[in-house]
Amino acid sequence: MFAKFRQKLPGPKATAFWTTAATLVTVYRYNKRESTRLLDEYKQRASHAALETIGSLDTPRKVHVYVAVPMSELGTRRARQHWEKYILPVFAAGALDYEITLVNETETENGVERVVRGGVHRLVADEIKDRRRRQLESEDDNEELRLWRAALDERKAENERRELKNKLGVEPGMSVFELWKEKEYPGVMDIVAIGRETWIEVVNGVSDGAVGSLNMEIPPLVPLDSEKSSTPEPAKPEQTSGSEQSPVSEQTPATEQSPGSEQTNTNQISGSDQTTHMINYDRFDNHSMVALPAVAYIGHKNLTGWASVPQRIFNFFHDQQNVDEYARQALQVVYESTRRGAHGMEEIEAMGREEEELESWRDQPSLDIVVDSRVADCLQIYDTQNDNAPPLEN
């Protein structure tokens, strides 16, 4: 009887297989349960911020999340998944409004596609510079700048209308045009940088925007598609052997008097209707520091390459440490009380430096932090390296 029962038992190989499979499934299920428990704990801690009352005239907090292309990647897919998995649930639980910008600029050279860095830097700097320009325009003695701003807004509105007309093929109505336009946030949005590469571009952009030149060019009119098709091509000059070629008109610089006083640089191409105007804001700049946004760093250890395969397998079965790290950093952003002054350039440069040791950073162009000392002294950051958020109440 026992001999027949022993024959029905699985062999050593089958026993080892099913034991291994059951162990892996058990470990995976335990990891999922613990990761969910940890994330729920941080979400409960963040939910207390959603219950805080604000005044009827106060503006709710809003942060601007920037996501650049991670190193060794050609898109923001992995960074976006990282944001949705670890950070977004905590922001949603804390009722923290946000605006996210995914910056993915690439170019192809000799058939090889590569990422172009600097997009986040440019966006952050332009936002701060525009705030400085509007502060100068609000001063009583700068009527000239207000006239230039009116001309600039009129040109931008006309270009937006032309771009929309090119997309739709017909003249857009006012209702469509107003719906397409996004309303500006009335306050100063703090900035959240996901990943070391985004952090470097953000702090460099804040420094450039705070102390950089404010001169701005009025953009030329966007040509309509109907105008392109109706414009005849210029006739090519005839050439005969042994004779001189027809001369080509050269570009001649010109200057135009700006409304009010000094001259404003203007480049005009002869034979063209487009004239480039450069608004000289630097003449009115008193170099006073405007209110700068506080910046927050949230890590993103992008694992790529064959050398990172063991770590990725380990994370698949043990993801609790990632949930604990990234959700904790997101929790610090939810609470404004964790914001403090940066401890000099040393702390700014050290933020997220461990990411540069990953395989994805090898053989990549180096990114340097260049921050003006005046900006480093007054820059506010969120202390995402420590857990200073209110604890969970029992």
C-alpha positions as CSV (number, residue, x, y, z in Angstrom):
1,M,0.0,0.0,0.0
2,F,2.8,2.4,1.0
3,A,4.7,1.4,-2.1
4,K,1.9,2.4,-4.4
5,F,1.4,5.7,-2.5
6,R,5.2,6.4,-2.8
7,Q,5.0,5.9,-6.6
8,K,2.4,8.7,-6.8
9,L,4.6,11.2,-5.0
10,P,6.4,13.7,-7.2
11,G,10.1,13.1,-7.9
12,P,13.0,15.2,-6.6
13,K,13.1,17.4,-9.6
14,A,9.3,18.1,-9.6
15,T,9.5,18.7,-5.8
16,A,12.3,21.3,-6.3
17,F,10.4,23.0,-9.1
18,W,7.1,23.4,-7.3
19,T,8.9,24.4,-4.1
20,T,10.8,27.1,-5.9
21,A,7.7,28.3,-7.8
22,A,5.7,28.5,-4.5
23,T,8.4,30.4,-2.8
24,L,8.7,33.0,-5.6
25,V,4.9,33.4,-5.7
26,T,4.8,33.8,-1.9
27,V,7.7,36.4,-1.9
28,Y,6.0,38.3,-4.7
29,R,2.6,38.4,-3.0
30,Y,4.3,39.5,0.3
31,N,6.1,42.3,-1.5
32,K,2.9,43.5,-3.1
33,R,1.1,43.5,0.2
34,E,3.9,45.3,2.1
35,S,4.3,47.9,-0.8
36,T,0.6,48.6,-0.7
37,R,0.6,48.9,3.1
38,L,3.5,51.4,3.0
39,L,2.0,53.5,0.2
40,D,-1.4,53.6,2.1
41,E,0.4,54.7,5.2
42,Y,2.0,57.7,3.4
43,K,-1.3,58.5,1.7
44,Q,-3.0,58.6,5.1
45,R,-0.3,61.0,6.4
46,A,-0.8,63.1,3.3
47,S,-4.6,63.2,3.7
48,H,-4.3,65.4,6.8
49,A,-3.0,68.2,4.5
50,A,-6.2,67.9,2.4
51,L,-8.3,68.6,5.5
52,E,-6.5,71.9,6.3
53,T,-8.7,74.9,5.7
54,I,-7.7,78.0,3.7
55,G,-9.1,81.4,3.5
56,S,-11.7,82.3,1.0
57,L,-9.3,84.7,-0.7
58,D,-6.2,82.5,-0.5
59,T,-4.9,80.6,-3.5
60,P,-4.5,76.9,-3.1
61,R,-1.0,75.6,-3.4
62,K,0.2,74.3,-6.7
63,V,3.5,72.8,-7.8
64,H,5.1,72.5,-11.2
65,V,6.5,69.0,-11.8
66,Y,9.3,68.8,-14.4
67,V,10.3,65.5,-15.9
68,A,13.3,65.3,-18.2
69,V,14.4,62.3,-20.2
70,P,16.4,59.9,-17.9
71,M,20.0,59.1,-18.8
72,S,20.4,56.4,-21.5
73,E,16.8,56.8,-22.5
74,L,15.2,58.4,-25.6
75,G,11.8,59.1,-24.0
76,T,10.1,59.9,-20.7
77,R,8.1,56.6,-20.5
78,R,10.0,55.2,-17.5
79,A,10.0,58.5,-15.7
80,R,6.3,58.9,-16.3
81,Q,5.7,55.4,-14.9
82,H,7.8,56.3,-11.9
83,W,5.8,59.4,-11.3
84,E,2.4,57.6,-11.6
85,K,3.5,54.7,-9.3
86,Y,5.2,56.3,-6.4
87,I,4.5,60.1,-6.4
88,L,1.1,60.9,-7.9
89,P,-0.9,58.8,-5.3
90,V,0.6,60.8,-2.4
91,F,0.0,64.1,-4.2
92,A,-3.6,63.1,-4.8
93,A,-4.2,62.0,-1.2
94,G,-2.9,65.4,0.0
95,A,-5.1,67.3,-2.5
96,L,-1.9,69.0,-3.9
97,D,-2.6,70.6,-7.2
98,Y,0.1,70.2,-9.8
99,E,1.1,70.9,-13.4
100,I,3.4,68.4,-15.0
101,T,5.7,69.1,-17.9
102,L,7.4,66.2,-19.7
103,V,10.4,67.6,-21.7
104,N,11.6,65.3,-24.5
105,E,13.7,67.0,-27.1
106,T,15.7,64.8,-29.5
107,E,17.7,65.3,-32.7
108,T,19.0,63.0,-35.3
109,E,22.7,63.3,-36.4
110,N,24.2,60.9,-39.0
111,G,21.2,58.6,-38.5
112,V,21.7,58.4,-34.8
113,E,19.0,59.9,-32.5
114,R,20.1,61.5,-29.3
115,V,18.6,63.6,-26.5
116,V,19.1,67.3,-26.4
117,R,19.4,68.6,-22.9
118,G,18.5,72.1,-21.7
119,G,14.7,72.1,-22.2
120,V,13.9,72.2,-18.5
121,H,16.5,74.9,-17.9
122,R,15.0,77.1,-20.6
123,L,11.4,76.7,-19.4
124,V,12.3,77.4,-15.7
125,A,14.4,80.4,-16.6
126,D,11.8,81.9,-18.9
127,E,9.1,81.6,-16.3
128,I,11.2,83.5,-13.7
129,K,12.4,86.1,-16.2
130,D,8.9,86.8,-17.2
131,R,8.0,87.5,-13.6
132,R,10.9,89.9,-13.3
133,R,9.9,91.7,-16.5
134,R,6.3,92.1,-15.2
135,Q,7.7,93.5,-11.9
136,L,9.6,96.1,-13.9
137,E,6.6,96.9,-16.0
138,S,4.5,97.6,-12.9
139,E,6.8,100.4,-11.8
140,D,5.5,104.0,-12.5
141,D,8.5,105.2,-14.4
142,N,8.5,102.4,-17.0
143,E,5.7,103.4,-19.3
144,E,7.9,102.4,-22.3
145,L,8.0,98.8,-21.1
146,R,4.2,98.7,-20.7
147,L,3.9,99.8,-24.3
148,W,6.3,97.1,-25.5
149,R,4.4,94.5,-23.4
150,A,1.1,95.5,-25.1
151,A,2.8,95.1,-28.5
152,L,4.2,91.7,-27.4
153,D,0.9,90.4,-26.1
154,E,-0.8,91.5,-29.3
155,R,1.8,89.7,-31.5
156,K,1.5,86.5,-29.3
157,A,-2.3,86.6,-29.6
158,E,-2.1,87.0,-33.4
159,N,0.5,84.1,-33.7
160,E,-1.8,81.9,-31.5
161,R,-4.7,82.7,-33.8
162,R,-2.6,81.9,-36.9
163,E,-1.3,78.6,-35.5
164,L,-4.8,77.5,-34.6
165,K,-6.0,78.5,-38.1
166,N,-3.3,76.5,-39.6
167,K,-4.4,73.5,-37.5
168,L,-8.1,73.8,-38.1
169,G,-8.0,75.1,-41.7
170,V,-10.6,77.8,-40.9
171,E,-10.7,81.0,-38.9
172,P,-11.2,80.0,-35.2
173,G,-14.1,81.5,-33.3
174,M,-13.6,83.4,-30.1
175,S,-15.1,80.6,-28.0
176,V,-12.7,78.0,-29.4
177,F,-9.8,80.4,-29.0
178,E,-10.6,81.2,-25.3
179,L,-11.0,77.5,-24.5
180,W,-7.7,76.7,-26.1
181,K,-5.9,79.3,-23.9
182,E,-4.7,78.2,-20.5
183,K,-5.3,80.4,-17.5
184,E,-2.2,81.5,-15.6
185,Y,-1.7,80.6,-12.0
186,P,-1.9,83.8,-9.9
187,G,0.9,82.8,-7.4
188,V,4.4,81.3,-7.5
189,M,4.4,77.6,-8.2
190,D,7.1,75.6,-6.4
191,I,9.1,73.3,-8.6
192,V,9.4,69.5,-8.2
193,A,12.3,67.9,-10.1
194,I,12.2,64.1,-10.7
195,G,15.6,62.6,-11.1
196,R,19.2,64.0,-10.9
197,E,19.3,65.2,-14.5
198,T,16.1,67.2,-14.0
199,W,17.3,68.6,-10.7
200,I,20.5,70.0,-12.3
201,E,18.5,71.7,-15.1
202,V,16.0,73.1,-12.6
203,V,18.5,74.8,-10.3
204,N,20.5,76.1,-13.2
205,G,17.3,77.5,-14.7
206,V,16.4,79.2,-11.4
207,S,19.8,80.8,-11.2
208,D,19.7,81.9,-14.9
209,G,16.2,83.3,-14.5
210,A,17.0,85.2,-11.3
211,V,20.2,87.0,-12.5
212,G,20.2,86.5,-16.3
213,S,19.5,89.1,-19.0
214,L,15.9,90.2,-19.4
215,N,16.2,91.4,-23.0
216,M,13.5,89.8,-25.1
217,E,12.8,89.5,-28.8
218,I,9.3,90.1,-30.3
219,P,8.6,87.0,-32.3
220,P,7.9,87.4,-36.1
221,L,4.4,86.7,-37.4
222,V,3.6,83.1,-38.0
223,P,2.9,82.6,-41.8
224,L,-0.4,81.2,-42.7
225,D,-0.6,78.1,-44.9
226,S,-2.7,80.0,-47.4
227,E,0.0,82.7,-47.7
228,K,2.7,80.1,-48.2
229,S,0.8,78.5,-51.1
230,S,-0.1,81.8,-52.8
231,T,3.4,83.3,-52.5
232,P,5.3,82.8,-55.9
233,E,8.8,81.4,-55.7
234,P,11.5,84.0,-56.7
235,A,12.9,83.6,-60.1
236,K,16.4,82.2,-60.2
237,P,19.0,84.5,-61.9
238,E,20.2,83.3,-65.3
239,Q,23.9,82.4,-65.6
240,T,25.9,82.3,-68.8
241,S,29.4,80.9,-69.1
242,G,32.1,83.5,-69.2
243,S,30.0,86.2,-67.7
244,E,29.6,87.6,-64.2
245,Q,27.0,86.2,-61.8
246,S,24.2,88.4,-60.6
247,P,24.9,89.9,-57.2
248,V,23.1,88.6,-54.2
249,S,21.6,91.1,-51.8
250,E,23.4,91.1,-48.4
251,Q,21.8,91.3,-45.0
252,T,22.2,94.8,-43.6
253,P,21.8,95.6,-39.9
254,A,19.5,98.5,-39.0
255,T,18.6,100.3,-35.8
256,E,15.2,101.6,-34.9
257,Q,14.3,104.1,-32.2
258,S,12.2,102.5,-29.4
259,P,9.3,104.5,-28.1
260,G,10.6,106.8,-25.4
261,S,14.4,107.2,-25.3
262,E,17.3,105.0,-26.3
263,Q,17.7,102.9,-29.4
264,T,16.6,99.3,-29.5
265,N,18.6,96.8,-31.5
266,T,16.8,95.7,-34.7
267,N,17.9,93.4,-37.4
268,Q,16.1,93.8,-40.7
269,I,16.6,91.7,-43.8
270,S,16.4,93.8,-47.0
271,G,13.6,92.8,-49.2
272,S,11.6,91.1,-46.4
273,D,8.6,92.3,-44.3
274,Q,9.8,90.6,-41.2
275,T,11.7,92.9,-38.7
276,T,13.1,91.6,-35.4
277,H,12.7,93.9,-32.4
278,M,14.8,93.3,-29.2
279,I,13.2,94.9,-26.2
280,N,15.9,96.2,-23.9
281,Y,14.7,95.4,-20.4
282,D,18.2,95.5,-18.9
283,R,18.2,99.3,-19.1
284,F,15.5,99.4,-16.5
285,D,16.7,96.4,-14.3
286,N,17.7,97.4,-10.8
287,H,18.9,93.8,-10.1
288,S,16.5,93.3,-7.2
289,M,15.8,89.6,-6.4
290,V,12.2,88.5,-7.1
291,A,10.4,85.8,-5.1
292,L,11.9,82.5,-6.3
293,P,10.1,79.2,-6.3
294,A,11.1,76.6,-3.8
295,V,12.5,73.5,-5.4
296,A,12.2,69.8,-4.4
297,Y,14.2,66.8,-5.5
298,I,12.6,63.4,-5.8
299,G,14.9,60.6,-6.8
300,H,14.6,58.3,-9.8
301,K,17.2,55.5,-10.0
302,N,16.8,54.5,-13.6
303,L,18.2,51.0,-14.0
304,T,19.4,50.2,-17.5
305,G,21.9,47.9,-19.0
306,W,22.8,44.3,-18.4
307,A,24.7,45.1,-15.2
308,S,21.5,46.3,-13.6
309,V,19.5,43.1,-14.3
310,P,20.1,41.5,-10.9
311,Q,19.0,44.7,-9.1
312,R,15.9,44.9,-11.3
313,I,15.0,41.3,-10.4
314,F,15.5,42.0,-6.7
315,N,13.3,45.1,-7.0
316,F,10.6,43.0,-8.6
317,F,10.4,40.8,-5.5
318,H,11.3,43.5,-3.0
319,D,10.0,46.9,-3.9
320,Q,9.2,48.1,-0.4
321,Q,12.4,50.1,-0.2
322,N,11.5,52.1,-3.3
323,V,8.0,52.8,-2.1
324,D,9.4,53.9,1.3
325,E,12.0,56.2,-0.3
326,Y,10.0,57.9,-3.1
327,A,6.6,58.1,-1.3
328,R,8.4,59.7,1.7
329,Q,10.0,62.3,-0.5
330,A,6.7,63.1,-2.1
331,L,5.1,63.5,1.3
332,Q,7.6,66.2,2.2
333,V,6.4,68.3,-0.8
334,V,2.7,67.9,0.3
335,Y,3.5,69.7,3.6
336,E,4.8,73.3,3.1
337,S,6.3,73.1,6.6
338,T,9.2,71.0,5.4
339,R,10.5,73.9,3.2
340,R,13.7,75.5,4.4
341,G,16.8,77.4,3.1
342,A,19.4,75.4,1.3
343,H,22.7,74.9,3.2
344,G,24.9,76.4,0.5
345,M,26.2,75.0,-2.7
346,E,27.4,71.8,-1.0
347,E,23.8,70.6,-0.4
348,I,22.6,71.7,-3.8
349,E,25.3,69.8,-5.6
350,A,25.0,66.7,-3.4
351,M,21.3,66.3,-4.0
352,G,20.8,63.0,-5.9
353,R,24.5,62.6,-6.6
354,E,24.3,58.8,-6.0
355,E,22.3,58.5,-9.2
356,E,25.5,59.4,-11.2
357,E,27.0,56.1,-10.1
358,L,24.4,54.1,-11.9
359,E,25.0,52.3,-15.2
360,S,22.7,54.7,-17.1
361,W,25.1,57.6,-16.4
362,R,28.2,56.0,-17.9
363,D,29.4,57.4,-21.2
364,Q,26.9,60.2,-20.9
365,P,27.7,64.0,-21.3
366,S,28.4,65.4,-17.9
367,L,25.9,67.9,-16.3
368,D,27.4,70.6,-14.1
369,I,25.5,72.7,-11.6
370,V,26.1,76.4,-12.1
371,V,24.3,78.5,-9.5
372,D,25.0,82.2,-8.7
373,S,26.1,82.7,-5.1
374,R,23.2,85.2,-4.6
375,V,20.7,82.6,-5.6
376,A,22.3,79.8,-3.5
377,D,22.1,82.0,-0.4
378,C,18.3,82.6,-0.7
379,L,17.2,79.4,-2.5
380,Q,14.4,77.5,-0.6
381,I,14.3,73.7,-0.9
382,Y,12.0,71.0,0.4
383,D,13.8,68.7,2.9
384,T,13.1,65.5,1.0
385,Q,16.1,63.7,2.4
386,N,14.5,63.6,5.9
387,D,11.1,62.8,7.1
388,N,9.8,66.0,8.8
389,A,6.2,65.6,7.8
390,P,3.6,65.2,10.6
391,P,3.4,61.6,11.7
392,L,0.4,59.4,11.4
393,E,-2.1,59.9,14.3
394,N,-3.3,56.8,16.0
